[in-house]
Amino acid sequence: MVLDPATLALISAVIAGLQVLAFVVLARLNPEMRGVGLWAWSSLAFAGSMLMLVSRRIVGEHPLVYAAGMMAVTAALACTAVGAAVFVGRRPRFRGAILATLLILGVHAWCLFVDPRPTARLACTAAIHVVWLVAAANELFQERRPGLLVSARFTGGVMLVYASVVVLRSVLMAGSNGPTAMFAPELPQAIVFLGSIFWVVSSTFGAILMINQRQILAVRASADARLQAEESLRLAERQLALVREQRQRQDFVHDLHDGVGAATVNVAHLVALLKSRGVADTEVLEHLEHAAVEGARELRRLMNAVDEGHVRWTDWLHDLRNHAEQTLGARGIALAWKMAVGPPHASIDSAAAALSFGRAVREAVANVAKHSRATRALISIRFHPGAVALSVHDDGVGFSEKLAGSAGGGRHGLVGMERRVRSCGGRMRLSCSTGAASRGTSVRFVVPLPLSLVGSDSAASPIPSARLPAGRAGLPADQRGR
């Protein structure tokens, strides 16, 4: 089977034309892919050079047609190299290639018009291919992005292979004694046209592969940028929410200070004014003053908790001790304060839980002052791993007698104490003794750490009774009425 070089050249021209169409479509669909348009011009010039070669079979070996084909090939190769540089994002710098091209074209023109030498013209054609294809492959080999390494090196390798085919054809033609006409049915001529077909098909595949990889990288970069923007937006929203929360806290604290705080201060001032005017019932005035002062302290605790968002254990214990000493001291009850293990260094993150637990303990202290008729009281605190145990004990008349004289107030106080402790996930145990040897009442609280609110009153406690020390189970059914 004899391969007709003219037929191969025509096939190369048709494939190059299809390549032009492919590159035009790719350039329109991917305007951000710079360099693809130059490859379309390169394919168009290459198709024109193949048609020039085919036309020489009709018009003959005219020098002008030969020169036009050489210029078309040079333009196609130059556009390929410049497009490769632009595609990989490099500034085209081909001074050496341009100077070499001018020299090669001058020699080719001399050997075409002045001193016809077919072998020299073949050498010039091979040289122009080597200059520009090596330059284009070098530009593609400069690509360093991981997603484009394989496709860029494949396309650059195809360029070097085609340059080698053209050089091989020139060497075989120069060393043969056969005819050197373009369409002579010789193996070297068939090789170069088959190489042209290979070049067109493979370069198209490589270019499409590079464009596809560029699109994948662009999609990934866009996704990463979108995720980063979303994360920045979420961070900004969290910061804005924190700023708004802080501002709301400050506004709430100011409202408390200007409203309820002013009222408690006015009550204290009125009590002082009545005392200065010699009002007879000083005991009532002292109770009123104590209530006003305690209300102001409670308000200050609430304001500090809201403003800071957390409560230090040392501050919580200090406020509790001061409150117990003043409340019990006003009734002549001596207070003993016992803490076996120091408080944890961590703060109470839930200010609401700190207030709820503190009010439950203050209610127990208030019950001792109001109903116990005791002379001594003991507050004992012990911090365990994962829980805190606090008990309030007095040497008063005992539970049943106190409950009988409370007119229902103590009953509601006990219910409120248990509700507040359960809201923190804890347990309360009430025990009393009316015997002659030992009498009094003990209220024991066990609350898990870290201190926090766990939900509604009906929610199950996170501290199972089996894990508590002896005497820390729930409140007995016959004693929940207090």
LODRENDREN-144794 format. One record per residue (C-alpha): residue in one letter; x, y, z. Coordinates in steps of 0.02 Angstrom, whole numbers, plus 32768, in hexadecimal, padded with zeros to 4 digits. Layout:
// residues N
AXYZ
...
END
This chain:
// residues 482
M800080008000
V804680A97FC7
L801A81418030
D7FF581D87FC5
P804782728016
A7FC882E77FC3
T7F3882858011
L7F8E828980BB
A7FAA834580AB
L7EF2835E8082
I7EBF82F48117
S7F33835D8185
A7EE183FC8145
V7E3283BB816A
I7E628383821A
A7EB7842B8238
G7E1784818201
L7DB5841C8280
Q7E39844B82FF
V7E1A850382D8
L7D6084EA82FA
A7D85848F839E
F7DFA851783DC
V7D7F85A183AC
V7CF5854B840E
L7D68853084A3
A7D9F85E6849F
R7CEB8624849C
L7CB685AF8529
N7D4F85D58592
P7D7C868C857A
E7DE986878615
M7E5A860685C1
R7ED98677856F
G7F3D862D84E0
V7EB685BF8496
G7E8C86428414
L7F41864483DA
W7F3B858883C6
A7EA2859E8357
W7F07861682E9
S7F96859782EA
S7F22850D82AD
L7EDC85808227
A7F8C85AA81E8
F7FBD84F281EC
A7F2284C38186
G7F50854D810B
S8001850A80FA
M7FBC845C80D4
L7F4884A58050
M7FDB85038007
L8037845E7FF6
V7FA0840D7FA2
S7F8F84A17F2A
R804384877EF0
R800983E67E9F
I7F93844D7E34
V7FF984EC7E0E
G80A384997E15
E814084BE7E78
H8130857A7E71
P81A985D67EE7
L8124864E7F26
V80B085BF7F58
Y8144856B7FAE
A816D860D800B
A80B78627803F
G80B285768086
M8153859880E8
M810B863A8131
A806A85E08162
V80CC855881BC
T813585DB8216
A809A863A824C
A8048859A828A
L80E0856882F1
A80F786178339
C80408620836E
T8052857583C0
A80E785AE8428
V809C86568459
G7FF686038485
A8051858684F4
A80A986128552
V80088674856A
F7FA785D9859F
V801F85B0862E
G802086668664
R80CE8697862C
R8101873285CD
P813486FF851D
R81EE871D8502
F822D86D2845F
R82B98746842B
G832C86B68401
A82A5865B83A1
I827886F98340
L832D871B8311
A8344866682DE
T82A3866E8277
L82DE87088219
L838286B481F1
I832E861181BA
L82AF866D814D
G833C86D080FB
V839C863280D2
H82FC85E08094
A82D586738022
W838786727FDC
C837E85B87FB9
L82D285CF7F6A
F82E886667EFA
V83A5867E7EE1
D83FC85D77EF3
P8379854C7EF0
R83AF84C27F65
P8321844A7F96
T838983F7801E
A83AF849F8070
R82F784CE806A
L82CB842980C0
A834D84528146
C82FF8500815D
T825284B38170
A8293843A81F4
A82F084C6824E
I825785378259
H81F484A682A3
V827C84818323
V828E85378358
W81D68558837B
L819E84AC83B6
V822E84A28432
A82028551846F
A814A85208482
A8176847E84DD
N81EA84DE8551
E815B85538580
L80E984C285A8
F8170846C860D
Q81758507867E
E80C884DD86BF
R80D584B08778
R8020849E87B0
P7FFF83E987E6
G7F5D83D98784
L7FB1840F86E0
L805883B586E9
V802483198688
S7FBF83708600
A804183FA85E5
R80D0837E85D8
F806C830F8563
T8049839E84ED
G80FD83DA84F5
G8138832984D1
V80C783208438
M811783C083F7
L81C68378840A
V819282D683B5
Y814D8335831F
A81EB839D8314
S824F82FD8314
V81E482B68287
V82048350821B
V82BF8346823D
L82BF828C8214
R826682AD8170
S82E783328140
V837782BE816B
L832C822D8108
M8307829C8073
A83B682E78075
G8408823C807D
S83A081EC7FF5
N83C281EC7F3C
G830A81EE7F11
P829E82807EDB
T828583117F53
A81DD834B7F0F
M815C836A7F96
F80E082E67F5C
A815B82617F26
P811E81BA7F6A
E81B481A47FD9
L81B6816A808E
P81FD820D80D6
Q81708272808A
A80ED81F980CB
I813D81FF8177
V813382BC8183
F807B82C28151
L804F823581C7
G80AF8297824C
S804783308221
I7FA782CF823D
F7FEC828D82E1
W801E833E8312
V7F73838782F0
V7F1282FE834A
S7F8882F083DF
S7F9D83AB83F8
T7EE083BF83F7
F7ECD83378478
G7F56838184E4
A7F0C843084DA
I7E5E83F18509
L7EAB838F8599
M7F05842B85DA
I7E67849385CB
N7E04840F8629
Q7E86840B86B4
R7E8584C886BC
Q7DC884C586D0
I7DD58446875D
L7E5784B187B6
A7DEA854B879E
V7D5284F187E6
R7DB884B7887C
A7DFD85658898
S7D4F85AE888A
A7D0B852E8906
D7D9A8552897F
A7D7D860C896F
R7CC385F5898B
L7CE2858A8A25
Q7D5C860A8A68
A7CE086968A47
E7C5686348A9E
E7CC886138B33
S7CF686CB8B3A
L7C3E86F68B32
R7C15867D8BBF
L7CA386C58C27
A7C6587758C06
E7BB487418C36
R7BF286F28CD7
Q7C56878D8D01
L7BC087FA8CDA
A7B52878B8D46
L7BD087998DD5
V7BD388568DC2
R7B15885D8DC3
E7B0D87E98E59
Q7B8B88538EB7
R7B2B88F08E8D
Q7A8888A18EC6
R7ADB886C8F67
Q7B1A891B8F85
D7A7089658F5F
F7A1E88E78FD5
V7A9B890E905E
H7A7B89C79049
D79C189AB9051
L79D3894690F0
H7A4189CA913D
D79D18A5B910E
G792F8A01913C
V7934897D91C5
G79DB89BA9206
A799A8A699221
A79018A23927B
T796989BF92F9
V79DA8A549319
N79428AC29339
V78FD8A4293B6
A79A38A429413
H79A48B009416
L78F28B059458
V79218A8D94E4
A79B58AFA9512
L79448B939510
L78C48B409583
K794E8B0E95FB
S79908BBF95FF
R78E38BFE962C
G78D88B8896C2
V78548B0E9687
A782D8A979718
D782289EE96C0
T78DC89D9969E
E78CD891B9687
V7859893095F3
L78CC89B495AC
E7962894195BF
H790788B69564
L78D5893094DD
E7986897094CE
H79CB88BF94C6
A794E8892943D
A797E892D93DA
V7A39890B93ED
E7A23885493BF
G79BA8884932A
A7A4288FB92F0
R7AC488719302
E7A5987F592A5
L7A428875921C
R7AFD88949215
R7B1E87D99207
L7AA287CE9178
M7AEE88649120
N7B9E881E9130
A7B68877490F0
V7B0E87BF905B
D7B9C88389034
E7C2B87BB903E
G7BCD87209003
H7C2486B09083
V7C3F86A89140
R7CDE867A919D
W7CCA85F69224
T7D2B866092A1
D7CB386F29287
W7C1C867F9292
L7C5886359338
H7C8986DF937D
D7BDC87269359
L7B89868D93A6
R7BF186999445
N7BCF8754945A
H7B1687389440
A7B0F86A994BE
E7B72870A9542
Q7B0287A39535
T7A5F87429529
L7A8586CD95BA
G7AE187509620
A7A4687BE9620
R79EC8730967C
G7A7C870D96F4
I7AAD866A96A0
A7B678644969B
L7BA5860795F2
A7C2F858795D7
W7C76857F9526
K7CCE84E094F1
M7D1A84BB9446
A7D81841D943A
V7DC68439938B
G7DE484DE9336
P7D77851592A3
P7DA984E991F2
H7E0C8567918E
A7D8F856390FE
S7D0085DF9101
I7C4785B790FA
D7C2185D39043
S7B6485D6905D
A7B36867190C1
A7A81863690C6
A7AB585929118
A7B1F85EF9197
L7A8C865F91C5
S7A1385CC91CF
F7A8385639240
G7AAE85FA92AA
R79F7862492C7
A79D3857192FC
V7A5D857B937F
R7A26862893B8
E797685E693CF
A79BB855E9441
V7A1A85E394A6
A797C864D94AE
N791A85B794F2
V799A85A3957D
A798C865B95AB
K78CC865E95A5
H789585B795EB
S792085579644
R793285B596EA
A79E5857896E1
T7A7F85BD9736
R7AFF857596BE
A7B03854C9605
L7B8384F59597
I7B9D850794DB
S7C0D847D9498
I7C4F847893E6
R7CB383F09391
F7CE883EB92DA
H7CF0833C9291
P7D2B830B91E2
G7C9483349178
A7C2283749203
V7C1483EC9296
A7BBD83BF933A
L7B7B844A93AA
S7B1A8434944D
V7AC584AE94C3
H7AAF846B9576
D7A6684BD9612
D7A47848796C6
G799684C996CB
V78ED847F96F5
G78E6840A9662
F788383FA95C4
S77D483CB95FD
E77C38457967C
K780784D79603
L7790849D957B
A76FD84AD95F1
G772485619616
S774A85979565
A769685B4952E
G76BE856A9484
G775085DB945C
G77D5855A9481
R777C84D79418
H77878544937D
G783C856E93A8
L786E84B693A8
V781684979302
G7871852C92B6
M791884EE92FA
E7901844292AF
R78C9848C9208
R796384FB91FC
V79DA846E9229
R798983F991AA
S7999847F9125
C7A568470913E
G7A4E83B2912F
G7A66839791EA
R7A0F83499280
M79D5838B9327
R79C2832593C8
L796B83649465
S79828310950E
C7952834495BE
S795F83069670
T78F883389709
G794882C8978A
A79948307982A
A7A4582CF97FE
S7A488315974F
R79CF838B96FF
G79C88400966D
T79B283FF95B1
S7A2A83DB9523
V7A0F8409946C
R7A8D83B993F6
F7AA683E79340
V7B0C838592C0
V7B2183D99217
P7B8B839C9183
L7C2083FD9141
P7C34845F90D6
L7B9D84BC9117
S7B1984D79091
L7A5F84D19072
V7A1F842B902D
G796D84568FF8
S78BF8449903F
D7892841190EE
S7857836A90AC
A78FC83469059
A795F82B590A0
S79F582E39109
P7A9F82BE90BE
I7AD88280916A
P7A9381CF9187
S7A6F81A8923B
A7AE181109234
R7B7781809214
L7B5781F492A9
P7BA481D99354
A7B37819693DE
G7AAC820B9410
R7AA682639366
A7A1082109319
G7975827492F1
L790182CC9369
P7891825093C9
A77DE824E9392
D779C827B9441
Q780F8312944C
R77F0836793A5
G776783D693E9
R77D98454943B
END
